[in-house]
Amino acid sequence: MDKKIIRLIQGDLPMELRPFKILADKLGISEEEFIRRVESLKDREVIRRFGATLRHQDAGFSANAMVAWIVPEDKIEEVGNAMAQFREVTHCYQRQSYKDWKYNLYTMVHGESEEQCYRIAERLSAETGMTDYVLLFSEKEFKKTSMEYF
Amino acid sequence: MDNRDREILNEIQSGFPIAQRPYRELGKRLDLPEDEVFLRIRRLKEEGVIRRIGGNFHSKKLDYRSTLCAAKVPQKKLKRFVEVVNRYPGVTHNYLRNHEYNVWFTFIAPRIVTIESALKEISEITGIKDVHSLPAVRMFKIKVDFEV
């Protein structure tokens, strides 16, 4: 049943005053049960977020950059946590690296211009002492969709 | 878009009520009548400000695996490469970036082997061998709300 519910709520909620009633009817369960199950998926953090996705999630921000950093393995926790404190940093992940690809920490930074993104990266660098980094701007969007599970 | 719209947008990105009458609930929080909240949200959807309202999931909790891939693709092979990569439903985001590794895409699938074999297939079809799969090892931050 949870999979069936996920299939329904990964799309767009019907624009009705009682949207969950409509979805519950499709599964032949009560509105109460549907809501209870969605709440439970949220409590178990299967649902990371329930709500509106904006077309321009960076409304108000006009530039964003992915900054890739080379961080010594023994410093990554300290550096990752320090960068995560910045308001301009929306995502911060440690990722797998390779012999010929040493970048291992990735931060998404948002600013009003590319120039400002560079300045944010400089501040991150000054704060953490990490100097080996590159700013990756998106020059073109080839695809952007939500995942369809199951 | 006025301030009321902005208040609503800031509220519903992660605070959309999971309730029988979600718009009435929102109205209580924002001190607006149910039908006004509903009509404003409907308009914001029609205008394309809101792309969708629904659930966003932790792929890991659904036993899905995900990765970020970076590929080094020469200009003359770019169009074909993007075409092939975008065919996979597990590829949800794909961007051109200003780097020698210029194509960056995310890949989500029920198993890691599905992703690995798809990447092999992509390399075989396109002749592009320089593709790094960079799965997340650890998440320090993911911010989901954008102040409007």
Boltz contact constraints between the chains, C-beta under 6 A:
constraints:
  - contact:
      token1: [A, 9]
      token2: [B, 54]
      max_distance: 6.0
  - contact:
      token1: [A, 9]
      token2: [B, 55]
      max_distance: 6.0
  - contact:
      token1: [A, 10]
      token2: [B, 55]
      max_distance: 6.0
  - contact:
      token1: [A, 11]
      token2: [B, 54]
      max_distance: 6.0
  - contact:
      token1: [A, 12]
      token2: [B, 52]
      max_distance: 6.0
  - contact:
      token1: [A, 12]
      token2: [B, 54]
      max_distance: 6.0
  - contact:
      token1: [A, 13]
      token2: [B, 53]
      max_distance: 6.0
  - contact:
      token1: [A, 13]
      token2: [B, 54]
      max_distance: 6.0
  - contact:
      token1: [A, 15]
      token2: [B, 42]
      max_distance: 6.0
  - contact:
      token1: [A, 18]
      token2: [B, 20]
      max_distance: 6.0
  - contact:
      token1: [A, 35]
      token2: [B, 18]
      max_distance: 6.0
  - contact:
      token1: [A, 38]
      token2: [B, 18]
      max_distance: 6.0
  - contact:
      token1: [A, 39]
      token2: [B, 18]
      max_distance: 6.0
  - contact:
      token1: [A, 45]
      token2: [B, 58]
      max_distance: 6.0
  - contact:
      token1: [A, 46]
      token2: [B, 61]
      max_distance: 6.0
  - contact:
      token1: [A, 47]
      token2: [B, 55]
      max_distance: 6.0
  - contact:
      token1: [A, 47]
      token2: [B, 57]
      max_distance: 6.0
  - contact:
      token1: [A, 48]
      token2: [B, 56]
      max_distance: 6.0
  - contact:
      token1: [A, 48]
      token2: [B, 57]
      max_distance: 6.0
  - contact:
      token1: [A, 48]
      token2: [B, 58]
      max_distance: 6.0
  - contact:
      token1: [A, 49]
      token2: [B, 14]
      max_distance: 6.0
  - contact:
      token1: [A, 49]
      token2: [B, 56]
      max_distance: 6.0
  - contact:
      token1: [A, 49]
      token2: [B, 144]
      max_distance: 6.0
  - contact:
      token1: [A, 50]
      token2: [B, 16]
      max_distance: 6.0
  - contact:
      token1: [A, 50]
      token2: [B, 55]
      max_distance: 6.0
  - contact:
      token1: [A, 51]
      token2: [B, 12]
      max_distance: 6.0
  - contact:
      token1: [A, 51]
      token2: [B, 13]
      max_distance: 6.0
  - contact:
      token1: [A, 51]
      token2: [B, 14]
      max_distance: 6.0
  - contact:
      token1: [A, 51]
      token2: [B, 16]
      max_distance: 6.0
  - contact:
      token1: [A, 52]
      token2: [B, 12]
      max_distance: 6.0
  - contact:
      token1: [A, 52]
      token2: [B, 13]
      max_distance: 6.0
  - contact:
      token1: [A, 52]
      token2: [B, 50]
      max_distance: 6.0
  - contact:
      token1: [A, 52]
      token2: [B, 53]
      max_distance: 6.0
  - contact:
      token1: [A, 53]
      token2: [B, 51]
      max_distance: 6.0
  - contact:
      token1: [A, 53]
      token2: [B, 52]
      max_distance: 6.0
  - contact:
      token1: [A, 55]
      token2: [B, 48]
      max_distance: 6.0
  - contact:
      token1: [A, 55]
      token2: [B, 49]
      max_distance: 6.0
  - contact:
      token1: [A, 55]
      token2: [B, 51]
      max_distance: 6.0
  - contact:
      token1: [A, 57]
      token2: [B, 146]
      max_distance: 6.0
  - contact:
      token1: [A, 59]
      token2: [B, 148]
      max_distance: 6.0
  - contact:
      token1: [A, 80]
      token2: [B, 140]
      max_distance: 6.0
  - contact:
      token1: [A, 84]
      token2: [B, 140]
      max_distance: 6.0
  - contact:
      token1: [A, 84]
      token2: [B, 141]
      max_distance: 6.0
  - contact:
      token1: [A, 90]
      token2: [B, 143]
      max_distance: 6.0
  - contact:
      token1: [A, 91]
      token2: [B, 142]
      max_distance: 6.0
  - contact:
      token1: [A, 92]
      token2: [B, 140]
      max_distance: 6.0
  - contact:
      token1: [A, 92]
      token2: [B, 141]
      max_distance: 6.0
  - contact:
      token1: [A, 93]
      token2: [B, 136]
      max_distance: 6.0
  - contact:
      token1: [A, 93]
      token2: [B, 139]
      max_distance: 6.0
  - contact:
      token1: [A, 94]
      token2: [B, 137]
      max_distance: 6.0
  - contact:
      token1: [A, 94]
      token2: [B, 138]
      max_distance: 6.0
  - contact:
      token1: [A, 95]
      token2: [B, 134]
      max_distance: 6.0
  - contact:
      token1: [A, 95]
      token2: [B, 136]
      max_distance: 6.0
  - contact:
      token1: [A, 96]
      token2: [B, 134]
      max_distance: 6.0
  - contact:
      token1: [A, 96]
      token2: [B, 135]
      max_distance: 6.0
  - contact:
      token1: [A, 96]
      token2: [B, 137]
      max_distance: 6.0
  - contact:
      token1: [A, 101]
      token2: [B, 132]
      max_distance: 6.0
  - contact:
      token1: [A, 136]
      token2: [B, 97]
      max_distance: 6.0
  - contact:
      token1: [A, 136]
      token2: [B, 99]
      max_distance: 6.0
  - contact:
      token1: [A, 137]
      token2: [B, 98]
      max_distance: 6.0
  - contact:
      token1: [A, 138]
      token2: [B, 95]
      max_distance: 6.0
  - contact:
      token1: [A, 138]
      token2: [B, 97]
      max_distance: 6.0
  - contact:
      token1: [A, 139]
      token2: [B, 96]
      max_distance: 6.0
  - contact:
      token1: [A, 139]
      token2: [B, 98]
      max_distance: 6.0
  - contact:
      token1: [A, 140]
      token2: [B, 96]
      max_distance: 6.0
  - contact:
      token1: [A, 141]
      token2: [B, 95]
      max_distance: 6.0
  - contact:
      token1: [A, 142]
      token2: [B, 82]
      max_distance: 6.0
  - contact:
      token1: [A, 142]
      token2: [B, 94]
      max_distance: 6.0
  - contact:
      token1: [A, 143]
      token2: [B, 86]
      max_distance: 6.0
  - contact:
      token1: [A, 143]
      token2: [B, 94]
      max_distance: 6.0
  - contact:
      token1: [A, 144]
      token2: [B, 93]
      max_distance: 6.0
  - contact:
      token1: [A, 145]
      token2: [B, 92]
      max_distance: 6.0
  - contact:
      token1: [A, 147]
      token2: [B, 92]
      max_distance: 6.0
  - contact:
      token1: [A, 147]
      token2: [B, 108]
      max_distance: 6.0
  - contact:
      token1: [A, 149]
      token2: [B, 62]
      max_distance: 6.0
